[in-house]
């Protein structure tokens, strides 16, 4: 099996685990959040950058 496919499979498993844990708390992940997680895992984005985007979004809404 191709290493890239194994890596993709591992990434999807990580996202499924996070989604499962969040679902147990009544907060399943949206497709958008799953994509953000994926981007962080592959290095396309970072948790710090995504956190900053969320803070700016809600700061703009709630002041």
N, CA, C and O atoms as CSV, one atom per row, in Angstrom:
chain,resi,resn,atom,element,x,y,z
A,1,UNK,N,N,0.830,-1.196,0.000
A,1,UNK,CA,C,0.000,0.000,0.000
A,1,UNK,C,C,0.867,1.249,0.000
A,1,UNK,O,O,1.929,1.272,0.622
A,2,UNK,N,N,0.434,2.253,-0.671
A,2,UNK,CA,C,1.145,3.515,-0.790
A,2,UNK,C,C,1.186,4.237,0.565
A,2,UNK,O,O,0.191,4.272,1.288
A,3,UNK,N,N,2.343,4.807,0.895
A,3,UNK,CA,C,2.487,5.525,2.161
A,3,UNK,C,C,1.525,6.705,2.223
A,3,UNK,O,O,0.955,6.992,3.276
A,4,UNK,N,N,1.344,7.394,1.086
A,4,UNK,CA,C,0.433,8.541,1.059
A,4,UNK,C,C,-0.986,8.108,1.407
A,4,UNK,O,O,-1.676,8.806,2.149
A,5,UNK,N,N,-1.431,6.968,0.886
A,5,UNK,CA,C,-2.762,6.466,1.206
A,5,UNK,C,C,-2.876,6.113,2.681
A,5,UNK,O,O,-3.902,6.377,3.307
A,6,UNK,N,N,-1.825,5.518,3.238
A,6,UNK,CA,C,-1.851,5.196,4.661
A,6,UNK,C,C,-1.935,6.475,5.491
A,6,UNK,O,O,-2.662,6.541,6.482
A,7,UNK,N,N,-1.194,7.467,5.076
A,7,UNK,CA,C,-1.215,8.740,5.788
A,7,UNK,C,C,-2.612,9.365,5.708
A,7,UNK,O,O,-3.134,9.859,6.708
A,8,UNK,N,N,-3.208,9.340,4.524
A,8,UNK,CA,C,-4.565,9.874,4.356
A,8,UNK,C,C,-5.537,9.104,5.244
A,8,UNK,O,O,-6.411,9.699,5.874
A,9,UNK,N,N,-5.388,7.804,5.293
A,9,UNK,CA,C,-6.250,6.965,6.122
A,9,UNK,C,C,-6.080,7.324,7.605
A,9,UNK,O,O,-7.057,7.402,8.349
A,10,UNK,N,N,-4.854,7.536,8.014
A,10,UNK,CA,C,-4.588,7.917,9.405
A,10,UNK,C,C,-5.184,9.289,9.726
A,10,UNK,O,O,-5.741,9.498,10.804
A,11,UNK,N,N,-5.062,10.204,8.793
A,11,UNK,CA,C,-5.635,11.543,8.988
A,11,UNK,C,C,-7.145,11.446,9.166
A,11,UNK,O,O,-7.709,12.037,10.086
A,12,UNK,N,N,-7.791,10.702,8.285
A,12,UNK,CA,C,-9.247,10.561,8.370
A,12,UNK,C,C,-9.660,9.878,9.669
A,12,UNK,O,O,-10.701,10.209,10.238
A,13,UNK,N,N,-8.853,8.928,10.144
A,13,UNK,CA,C,-9.154,8.253,11.419
A,13,UNK,C,C,-9.052,9.237,12.582
A,13,UNK,O,O,-9.880,9.207,13.492
A,14,UNK,N,N,-8.054,10.099,12.560
A,14,UNK,CA,C,-7.918,11.118,13.614
A,14,UNK,C,C,-9.144,12.026,13.635
A,14,UNK,O,O,-9.685,12.328,14.699
A,15,UNK,N,N,-9.571,12.452,12.468
A,15,UNK,CA,C,-10.735,13.339,12.377
A,15,UNK,C,C,-11.986,12.613,12.854
A,15,UNK,O,O,-12.822,13.207,13.535
A,16,UNK,N,N,-12.125,11.334,12.506
A,16,UNK,CA,C,-13.283,10.545,12.982
A,16,UNK,C,C,-13.291,10.431,14.506
A,16,UNK,O,O,-14.347,10.493,15.136
A,17,UNK,N,N,-12.111,10.264,15.087
A,17,UNK,CA,C,-12.028,10.156,16.549
A,17,UNK,C,C,-12.450,11.460,17.224
A,17,UNK,O,O,-13.193,11.446,18.205
A,18,UNK,N,N,-11.974,12.582,16.693
A,18,UNK,CA,C,-12.358,13.889,17.251
A,18,UNK,C,C,-13.860,14.099,17.083
A,18,UNK,O,O,-14.537,14.549,18.008
A,19,UNK,N,N,-14.378,13.772,15.900
A,19,UNK,CA,C,-15.809,13.925,15.647
A,19,UNK,C,C,-16.622,13.043,16.586
A,19,UNK,O,O,-17.662,13.466,17.091
A,20,UNK,N,N,-16.157,11.825,16.822
A,20,UNK,CA,C,-16.859,10.925,17.734
A,20,UNK,C,C,-16.904,11.468,19.150
A,20,UNK,O,O,-17.942,11.415,19.810
A,21,UNK,N,N,-15.780,11.990,19.615
A,21,UNK,CA,C,-15.726,12.556,20.964
A,21,UNK,C,C,-16.634,13.777,21.080
A,21,UNK,O,O,-17.342,13.939,22.073
A,22,UNK,N,N,-16.609,14.622,20.072
A,22,UNK,CA,C,-17.461,15.813,20.096
A,22,UNK,C,C,-18.938,15.436,19.981
A,22,UNK,O,O,-19.791,16.072,20.600
A,23,UNK,N,N,-19.240,14.415,19.198
A,23,UNK,CA,C,-20.627,13.954,19.047
A,23,UNK,C,C,-21.182,13.450,20.370
A,23,UNK,O,O,-22.357,13.655,20.674
A,24,UNK,N,N,-20.339,12.790,21.157
A,24,UNK,CA,C,-20.781,12.309,22.471
A,24,UNK,C,C,-21.196,13.454,23.374
A,24,UNK,O,O,-22.026,13.284,24.267
A,25,UNK,N,N,-20.617,14.618,23.140
A,25,UNK,CA,C,-20.962,15.805,23.924
A,25,UNK,C,C,-22.078,16.614,23.259
A,25,UNK,O,O,-22.427,17.699,23.724
A,26,UNK,N,N,-22.629,16.084,22.176
A,26,UNK,CA,C,-23.719,16.771,21.494
A,26,UNK,C,C,-23.264,17.866,20.545
A,26,UNK,O,O,-24.050,18.730,20.155
A,27,UNK,N,N,-21.972,17.825,20.170
A,27,UNK,CA,C,-21.431,18.862,19.293
A,27,UNK,C,C,-20.648,18.236,18.136
A,27,UNK,O,O,-19.429,18.390,18.062
A,28,UNK,N,N,-21.335,17.533,17.238
A,28,UNK,CA,C,-20.609,16.915,16.120
A,28,UNK,C,C,-19.966,17.977,15.234
A,28,UNK,O,O,-20.456,19.102,15.138
A,29,UNK,N,N,-18.873,17.607,14.596
A,29,UNK,CA,C,-18.157,18.540,13.737
A,29,UNK,C,C,-18.903,18.771,12.421
A,29,UNK,O,O,-19.490,17.853,11.848
A,30,UNK,N,N,-18.863,20.000,11.970
A,30,UNK,CA,C,-19.419,20.325,10.660
A,30,UNK,C,C,-18.361,19.970,9.604
A,30,UNK,O,O,-17.202,19.715,9.931
A,31,UNK,N,N,-18.780,19.960,8.343
A,31,UNK,CA,C,-17.826,19.714,7.258
A,31,UNK,C,C,-16.731,20.773,7.264
A,31,UNK,O,O,-15.567,20.474,6.998
A,32,UNK,N,N,-17.108,22.002,7.566
A,32,UNK,CA,C,-16.140,23.101,7.606
A,32,UNK,C,C,-15.080,22.859,8.687
A,32,UNK,O,O,-13.889,23.053,8.442
A,33,UNK,N,N,-15.509,22.439,9.872
A,33,UNK,CA,C,-14.554,22.169,10.945
A,33,UNK,C,C,-13.671,20.973,10.623
A,33,UNK,O,O,-12.482,20.975,10.941
A,34,UNK,N,N,-14.244,19.954,9.996
A,34,UNK,CA,C,-13.445,18.796,9.594
A,34,UNK,C,C,-12.375,19.215,8.599
A,34,UNK,O,O,-11.247,18.727,8.659
A,35,UNK,N,N,-12.719,20.119,7.680
A,35,UNK,CA,C,-11.749,20.602,6.696
A,35,UNK,C,C,-10.653,21.407,7.375
A,35,UNK,O,O,-9.484,21.297,7.006
A,36,UNK,N,N,-11.022,22.219,8.369
A,36,UNK,CA,C,-10.013,22.985,9.107
A,36,UNK,C,C,-9.062,22.056,9.844
A,36,UNK,O,O,-7.852,22.280,9.848
A,37,UNK,N,N,-9.599,21.014,10.468
A,37,UNK,CA,C,-8.747,20.030,11.136
A,37,UNK,C,C,-7.805,19.377,10.141
A,37,UNK,O,O,-6.611,19.232,10.402
A,38,UNK,N,N,-8.348,18.986,9.006
A,38,UNK,CA,C,-7.556,18.343,7.960
A,38,UNK,C,C,-6.412,19.263,7.531
A,38,UNK,O,O,-5.263,18.831,7.432
A,39,UNK,N,N,-6.730,20.523,7.279
A,39,UNK,CA,C,-5.710,21.489,6.859
A,39,UNK,C,C,-4.618,21.663,7.909
A,39,UNK,O,O,-3.446,21.818,7.567
A,40,UNK,N,N,-4.994,21.639,9.176
A,40,UNK,CA,C,-4.004,21.748,10.250
A,40,UNK,C,C,-3.115,20.504,10.287
A,40,UNK,O,O,-1.899,20.611,10.448
A,41,UNK,N,N,-3.709,19.355,10.141
A,41,UNK,CA,C,-2.950,18.108,10.198
A,41,UNK,C,C,-1.946,18.014,9.053
A,41,UNK,O,O,-0.818,17.564,9.257
A,42,UNK,N,N,-2.341,18.432,7.854
A,42,UNK,CA,C,-1.433,18.318,6.706
A,42,UNK,C,C,-0.465,19.494,6.617
A,42,UNK,O,O,0.422,19.496,5.764
A,43,UNK,N,N,-0.622,20.490,7.480
A,43,UNK,CA,C,0.299,21.615,7.499
A,43,UNK,C,C,-0.093,22.769,6.600
A,43,UNK,O,O,0.675,23.717,6.442
A,44,UNK,N,N,-1.263,22.706,6.014
A,44,UNK,CA,C,-1.747,23.792,5.152
A,44,UNK,C,C,-2.140,25.014,5.981
A,44,UNK,O,O,-2.126,26.143,5.490
A,45,UNK,N,N,-2.486,24.774,7.234
A,45,UNK,CA,C,-2.852,25.822,8.173
A,45,UNK,C,C,-2.261,25.429,9.523
A,45,UNK,O,O,-1.580,24.410,9.634
A,46,UNK,N,N,-2.518,26.226,10.530
A,46,UNK,CA,C,-2.058,25.890,11.880
A,46,UNK,C,C,-3.184,26.149,12.875
A,46,UNK,O,O,-4.117,26.903,12.602
A,47,UNK,N,N,-3.076,25.519,14.012
A,47,UNK,CA,C,-4.105,25.725,15.034
A,47,UNK,C,C,-4.086,27.170,15.506
A,47,UNK,O,O,-5.134,27.734,15.821
A,48,UNK,N,N,-2.900,27.775,15.558
A,48,UNK,CA,C,-2.800,29.159,15.992
A,48,UNK,C,C,-3.522,30.085,15.009
A,48,UNK,O,O,-4.245,30.994,15.418
A,49,UNK,N,N,-3.320,29.846,13.722
A,49,UNK,CA,C,-3.968,30.674,12.703
A,49,UNK,C,C,-5.481,30.497,12.738
A,49,UNK,O,O,-6.218,31.481,12.667
A,50,UNK,N,N,-5.947,29.276,12.845
A,50,UNK,CA,C,-7.390,29.013,12.887
A,50,UNK,C,C,-8.014,29.613,14.143
A,50,UNK,O,O,-9.118,30.154,14.090
A,51,UNK,N,N,-7.321,29.520,15.257
A,51,UNK,CA,C,-7.800,30.115,16.509
A,51,UNK,C,C,-7.920,31.633,16.353
A,51,UNK,O,O,-8.910,32.229,16.777
A,52,UNK,N,N,-6.911,32.248,15.747
A,52,UNK,CA,C,-6.921,33.691,15.530
A,52,UNK,C,C,-8.112,34.103,14.657
A,52,UNK,O,O,-8.772,35.104,14.934
A,53,UNK,N,N,-8.381,33.330,13.605
A,53,UNK,CA,C,-9.514,33.622,12.718
A,53,UNK,C,C,-10.836,33.584,13.482
A,53,UNK,O,O,-11.694,34.444,13.289
A,54,UNK,N,N,-10.997,32.582,14.354
A,54,UNK,CA,C,-12.235,32.438,15.122
A,54,UNK,C,C,-12.396,33.602,16.097
A,54,UNK,O,O,-13.481,34.170,16.221
A,55,UNK,N,N,-11.314,33.954,16.788
A,55,UNK,CA,C,-11.370,35.068,17.739
A,55,UNK,C,C,-11.740,36.356,17.023
A,55,UNK,O,O,-12.579,37.116,17.508
A,56,UNK,N,N,-11.120,36.612,15.865
A,56,UNK,CA,C,-11.433,37.822,15.104
A,56,UNK,C,C,-12.882,37.826,14.629
A,56,UNK,O,O,-13.551,38.858,14.664
A,57,UNK,N,N,-13.359,36.675,14.188
A,57,UNK,CA,C,-14.749,36.573,13.728
A,57,UNK,C,C,-15.727,36.941,14.840
A,57,UNK,O,O,-16.621,37.764,14.641
A,58,UNK,N,N,-15.555,36.336,15.998
A,58,UNK,CA,C,-16.505,36.582,17.089
A,58,UNK,C,C,-16.273,37.912,17.786
A,58,UNK,O,O,-17.200,38.470,18.373
A,59,UNK,N,N,-15.069,38.421,17.733
A,59,UNK,CA,C,-14.817,39.760,18.269
A,59,UNK,C,C,-15.575,40.781,17.424
A,59,UNK,O,O,-16.111,41.758,17.946
A,60,UNK,N,N,-15.613,40.543,16.117
A,60,UNK,CA,C,-16.347,41.430,15.226
A,60,UNK,C,C,-17.855,41.369,15.454
A,60,UNK,O,O,-18.559,42.365,15.289
A,61,UNK,N,N,-18.335,40.200,15.832
A,61,UNK,CA,C,-19.764,40.032,16.078
A,61,UNK,C,C,-20.164,40.568,17.448
A,61,UNK,O,O,-21.159,41.281,17.578
A,62,UNK,N,N,-19.386,40.222,18.466
A,62,UNK,CA,C,-19.771,40.544,19.857
A,62,UNK,C,C,-18.995,41.679,20.472
A,62,UNK,O,O,-19.280,42.084,21.599
A,63,UNK,N,N,-18.019,42.203,19.757
A,63,UNK,CA,C,-17.263,43.350,20.260
A,63,UNK,C,C,-16.207,42.985,21.154
A,63,UNK,O,O,-15.491,43.855,21.650
